[in-house]
């Protein structure tokens, strides 16, 4: 079935979520989960809003997708995320059994691949690089703003 939707289209949707996080003064990471060329979950970081260190975009998206599908396994689904998942989120994706993860920017400090590549489910395919520059630039701008705010205090 050819729908005209591309990985770039879905990553733009994840990036829109990251921009919403930025506007909420959250670390700007966004995620969408796609099943059969349809977005079934949208999320962005909510750790500050919810006062919850586990409220990463990916975790929020997993919960929404599982609720949408009526089950905890996300087989047949693809996660599009603007920043490489941390170890916690990679572990959660293992249990969710995603088919694919499409990652915009690598996270050289906290990304799962820095620790261990095989934290993901063995059947999960990974692709890097779609909108990597835009995602990295949004994160850089966020942390530069934070540093400027700290200097003004």
Buried (B, 14 or more C-beta within 10 A) or exposed (E): EEEEEEBEBBBBBBBBBBBBBBEEEBBBBBBBBBBEBEBBBBBBBBBEEEEEEEBBBBBBBBBBBBEBBEEEEBEEBBBBBBBBBBBBBBBBBBEBBBBBBBBBBBBEEBBBBBEEEEBBBEEBEBEEEBBBEBBBEBBEEBEEEEEEEEEEE
